[in-house]
Amino acid sequence: MNKLIIAAALAGAGTSKEANPSVPYHADEIAEQVVACAKAGAAAVHIHVREDSGWPTMDTDKFTAAFEAIKKATEAAGVDVVVNLTTSGASGIVPNELRLAHLKKLRPEMCSFDAGTMNWNNGGVFVNAPDFLEQLSATVVAEDIKPEIEIFDNGMIGNSLYYINKYHIPTPCHFQFVLGVGGGADGTVRNLNFLREMLPEGSTWSVTGIGKTHLPMLLTALAMGADGVRVGLEDNLYLSRGVKATNVQLVERAAAIAKLCGREIATAEEARAIWGIKRHALAEYTPA
């Protein structure tokens, strides 16, 4: 049976220290949690950055500081991890060029590719307009970055296939289902099965559920033979009702449940092989 890739989404753009003090804002906090999650079984980490106040940002210097802190901390600890940098930490607030600048500077192994615009939880608009997706598609091809194609609803699969074909994004692609966001597809077995059946043959796929759907989607993903699961404080702040989680605890729980299901946990190098990533971005990066 294929090994399971565990990805840790550490902070997101909206979760706050007020809601859970373990949400990391600063580069050193992020790096410390990356190392701990890697030791617990995470092969990949999904990174957002914040201003010191906690406000979401796409500032290139903040991404650079986090990337360099992760490089230093992982090398010192002797751990390996695939770093996936977001492209949507402040969508709708910043220009397209700023949403892409850190990709061109840092050339991470992976980045998020949110395949459409949606009303987010009845509170705002999650903006990924066609002109941005055109530029993002061209960038991932030019910079040899593996896109993690994030799917919040079924129409986004069709969107993504359009750009994959137009820009010749290397296939097979990796799809990350993010279910349970208000305005998107609910986190149900029926929805996950429907979405999975829409994927091109050979695609890899992973699942996360938001909030109360977090654990049910993890269990469903394992039952359906997913290539990966995503856990972390970006998606869920609690270990159980009323008990606030840490990123490490969520990784540890996912790894323990996977092992009970007979799934071995993939290392970062094994994750690269599964995703078709041929370079190690942290190893090749040299700070200016």
Solvent accessible surface area in square Angstrom, and as a share of the most:
residue,aa,sasa,rsa
1,M,183,0.82
2,N,63,0.33
3,K,65,0.27
4,L,1,0.00
5,I,3,0.01
6,I,0,0.00
7,A,9,0.07
8,A,0,0.00
9,A,0,0.00
10,L,2,0.01
11,A,1,0.01
12,G,1,0.01
13,A,32,0.25
14,G,71,0.68
15,T,23,0.14
16,S,31,0.20
17,K,55,0.23
18,E,149,0.67
19,A,38,0.30
20,N,1,0.01
21,P,95,0.60
22,S,32,0.21
23,V,0,0.00
24,P,0,0.00
25,Y,17,0.07
26,H,78,0.35
27,A,28,0.21
28,D,111,0.58
29,E,50,0.22
30,I,3,0.02
31,A,5,0.04
32,E,124,0.55
33,Q,34,0.15
34,V,0,0.00
35,V,18,0.10
36,A,34,0.27
37,C,0,0.00
38,A,18,0.14
39,K,136,0.58
40,A,24,0.19
41,G,19,0.18
42,A,4,0.03
43,A,1,0.01
44,A,3,0.03
45,V,1,0.00
46,H,6,0.03
47,I,2,0.01
48,H,11,0.05
49,V,5,0.03
50,R,7,0.02
51,E,64,0.29
52,D,100,0.52
53,S,94,0.61
54,G,10,0.09
55,W,164,0.58
56,P,25,0.16
57,T,13,0.08
58,M,0,0.00
59,D,51,0.26
60,T,26,0.15
61,D,99,0.51
62,K,58,0.25
63,F,0,0.00
64,T,15,0.08
65,A,45,0.35
66,A,1,0.01
67,F,0,0.00
68,E,51,0.23
69,A,18,0.14
70,I,0,0.00
71,K,28,0.12
72,K,157,0.67
73,A,27,0.21
74,T,4,0.02
75,E,107,0.48
76,A,91,0.71
77,A,40,0.31
78,G,68,0.65
79,V,34,0.20
80,D,55,0.29
81,V,0,0.00
82,V,0,0.00
83,V,1,0.00
84,N,4,0.02
85,L,0,0.00
86,T,1,0.01
87,T,0,0.00
88,S,12,0.08
89,G,3,0.03
90,A,6,0.05
91,S,17,0.11
92,G,54,0.52
93,I,113,0.58
94,V,32,0.18
95,P,83,0.52
96,N,29,0.15
97,E,113,0.51
98,L,56,0.28
99,R,4,0.01
100,L,4,0.02
101,A,34,0.26
102,H,0,0.00
103,L,0,0.00
104,K,114,0.48
105,K,99,0.42
106,L,5,0.02
107,R,77,0.28
108,P,0,0.00
109,E,2,0.01
110,M,1,0.00
111,C,0,0.00
112,S,1,0.01
113,F,1,0.01
114,D,2,0.01
115,A,0,0.00
116,G,4,0.04
117,T,69,0.40
118,M,18,0.08
119,N,99,0.51
120,W,94,0.33
121,N,92,0.47
122,N,142,0.73
123,G,74,0.71
124,G,37,0.36
125,V,88,0.50
126,F,24,0.10
127,V,45,0.26
128,N,3,0.01
129,A,33,0.25
130,P,92,0.58
131,D,80,0.41
132,F,2,0.01
133,L,5,0.03
134,E,42,0.19
135,Q,65,0.29
136,L,0,0.00
137,S,0,0.00
138,A,45,0.35
139,T,9,0.05
140,V,3,0.02
141,V,63,0.36
142,A,81,0.63
143,E,36,0.16
144,D,88,0.45
145,I,7,0.03
146,K,29,0.12
147,P,5,0.03
148,E,6,0.03
149,I,1,0.00
150,E,8,0.03
151,I,0,0.00
152,F,7,0.03
153,D,51,0.26
154,N,60,0.31
155,G,47,0.46
156,M,10,0.04
157,I,2,0.01
158,G,42,0.41
159,N,63,0.32
160,S,0,0.00
161,L,54,0.27
162,Y,116,0.44
163,Y,13,0.05
164,I,11,0.05
165,N,103,0.53
166,K,102,0.43
167,Y,56,0.21
168,H,148,0.66
169,I,4,0.02
170,P,94,0.59
171,T,95,0.55
172,P,76,0.48
173,C,4,0.03
174,H,2,0.01
175,F,0,0.00
176,Q,1,0.00
177,F,0,0.00
178,V,3,0.02
179,L,0,0.00
180,G,25,0.24
181,V,6,0.04
182,G,25,0.24
183,G,52,0.50
184,G,16,0.15
185,A,13,0.10
186,D,91,0.47
187,G,13,0.12
188,T,58,0.34
189,V,91,0.52
190,R,205,0.75
191,N,41,0.21
192,L,0,0.00
193,N,53,0.27
194,F,105,0.44
195,L,3,0.01
196,R,78,0.29
197,E,122,0.55
198,M,71,0.32
199,L,23,0.12
200,P,56,0.35
201,E,179,0.80
202,G,53,0.51
203,S,19,0.12
204,T,16,0.10
205,W,20,0.07
206,S,4,0.03
207,V,1,0.01
208,T,2,0.01
209,G,0,0.00
210,I,45,0.23
211,G,32,0.31
212,K,190,0.80
213,T,20,0.12
214,H,5,0.02
215,L,61,0.31
216,P,64,0.40
217,M,2,0.01
218,L,7,0.03
219,L,85,0.42
220,T,17,0.10
221,A,0,0.00
222,L,15,0.07
223,A,91,0.70
224,M,37,0.17
225,G,35,0.33
226,A,0,0.00
227,D,22,0.11
228,G,2,0.02
229,V,2,0.01
230,R,7,0.02
231,V,2,0.01
232,G,0,0.00
233,L,0,0.00
234,E,40,0.18
235,D,6,0.03
236,N,12,0.06
237,L,31,0.15
238,Y,90,0.34
239,L,50,0.25
240,S,64,0.41
241,R,237,0.87
242,G,67,0.64
243,V,76,0.44
244,K,94,0.40
245,A,1,0.01
246,T,49,0.29
247,N,1,0.01
248,V,37,0.21
249,Q,71,0.31
250,L,1,0.01
251,V,0,0.00
252,E,88,0.39
253,R,47,0.17
254,A,0,0.00
255,A,8,0.06
256,A,54,0.42
257,I,31,0.16
258,A,0,0.00
259,K,129,0.55
260,L,157,0.78
261,C,71,0.42
262,G,55,0.53
263,R,5,0.02
264,E,115,0.52
265,I,31,0.16
266,A,3,0.03
267,T,76,0.44
268,A,5,0.04
269,E,107,0.48
270,E,55,0.25
271,A,0,0.00
272,R,6,0.02
273,A,83,0.65
274,I,57,0.29
275,W,12,0.04
276,G,45,0.43
277,I,18,0.09
278,K,190,0.81
279,R,37,0.13
280,H,56,0.25
281,A,1,0.01
282,L,7,0.03
283,A,67,0.52
284,E,84,0.38
285,Y,27,0.10
286,T,109,0.63
287,P,63,0.40
288,A,141,1.09
